[in-house]
Amino acid sequence: MNVVDTAKEQVKHLVEVVTDKVTDAATTESRIQAITIGRPRADIVRLFQDAELLAEVVGDFAEVHSAGQGRLRWTFLFDGGAAWDCVIVVEDDIRVRFVDVHPERTAELTLDFRDAPNDLGTEVTARVSSPAPGALTGALAYKALYRARAVLLTGEAPTIKYNPSARDSQR
């Protein structure tokens, strides 16, 4: 084997190693978003356990229905109506986890709660681990947190439905 062939084999091996690591990182990496909500933890934890309120929060991109005791069914309005069944796991008032009902799947949404400085409410940190692309899940996680804050502070989610801008909107 000459020098060029040896270099090609080394580059090929390096590309395989790097792409394997990128693929592994993409499937296990979680996206993180955070927001401060000027409400007590108990109110925020209650919102994320209530299927009706949660449906209002994620109404632009998903429908949420109760699927029995401690279970939710999310039906996404994009991607052909893909569905996700999850179990709600509440860990005191510090964490709420939405875990896939199938243990072999890695999709999970974790919400961590802690007191905001200077009694300004509660800091909510969302960690999304899913097979969807990071930009998609990161943007949707932030949108859900933003809308949850609006529902908790004003009683309704922001909408342009009645905006006379002539743009279509479902909400």
N, C-alpha and C positions, 0 to 999 in steps of 0.2 A: 504494500500500500504506500502510495507516495504522500507527500506532505499535503497536497490539496485534498486528497480523499480523507486523510486523517482530520483535517480542519473541518470538512463538510460533516463528518460523523460527529465531531465534538459540538458543532453548532446545532445539528439535528437533535442531539441528546439534550443540549441546553434548552432549546425551544420546547421540547417535550416536558422537561422538568418545570420550566416557568409556566407553561399553559396548565399543567396539572395543579400547580399551586394557585394560579388565578382562579381556576374552576372551583377548587376547594374553598377558597376565600369567598367567592361569590355565593356559594350555597350556605355558608355558615356565618357570614358577616351580618351584623345587624346594623340598621340605620337608626340614628338617635335624633330626636327632636325634643325640645323643652319649651315650656311656657309657664308664666305665673298667673294664677287665677285668684282673684281677691275674694275667695270664699273658704270656709273651713273644709278640712279634709273629708269629713263625713258626708258633706253634700256632694263632693266630687266623686267619691267612691260610690255613692248611691246612684249617681247619673250613669256611671259606666256599668252598673249592674242591671239597669232598667232598660229592657229591650225597646220600649216605646220612645224614651228620651234618646237613646243611642241611635235609633232610626232617624230621628230628627237631626242629630249631629252629622251623621254620615250620608244623609239623604241625597246629596249631589252625586255620589258615586257608588252607593250600595243600599240595599234594603236589609234590615235586620229584624228577625222574628225569633221569639222564644221557641225553643225546641224541647221543652221539658225542664225539669228541675236543674238549674245551673248550666243550661246549654243554650247556645245561640246558633242560628243559621244565617250566615251572611250571603247575600246574592249580589254580586257585583254587576253594575249596570253597563260595564264595558267588558271586553274579552268574551263576548257571547253569553253573558250571564253566568259566569263561573260561580260555583257555590263553595262555601267553606263552613263546615260544622266545627264548633269549638266548645270547650268547657270553660266556665269562668272559675278561676281559682283566686279567692280573696285571702291575702295574708295580712291579717289584722287591718290596720288602716294605713299601712305603708306600701302595699303593692296589690295590684290587680293584674292577673295574667289571663290571657285568652289563649288556650292551648288546643291544638288540633286534636280531635277525638281519636285519630289514628296515631298511635305512639311512634310509628316508623317515619312519620312526616315531621319536618322541622319547622313548619310555619307556626309562629308564635308572636303575640303582641303583649308586651309587658309595660305596665304603667307604674312608675314609682312616684310616691308622694312624700314630700317633706315640707316643713314649715318654711315659708319665705322669710327673709330677714326683715326686721322692723315691723313685725306683725302685718305684713302686706298680703297675707293669704297663704296659698299653698303653691309650691313649685311642683309641676307635673312633668315627668320625663318619660317619653315613649320610646321604647326600643322595639323595632320591627325586625323580625327574622323571617324571611320568606323567600321562595324561589323567584319572585318577581324582581325586576331590575331595581337597583337602589334608588335611582332618581324618582321612580314612580312611587315606591313605598315611602320614601322620605317626604315627598311633597304631599302625599295623601295623609300621612301621619300629622304633619304640621297643620294641614287644612282641618282635620278632625279636631285637633287640640284647640285651634282658633275658634272653630264653631262651638265646641263644648264650652269654652270660656264665655262666648256670647250668650249661649242658652242659660248658663248659670247666672250671669250678671244682668241680662235684660229679659230673660224669659222666652226669647225667640232667636232663631238662627238667622244670620244675614241672608238676604235674598235680593235678586233683581227681577223677580217674577212680575211685579207690578210697576216696574220701571218703564217709563214711556220711551225707552231708547230704541225700540223696535228689534231688540235682540231676543231670541228664543231662550227660554229657561224653564226647566222642569220645576224649579223651586222658587 
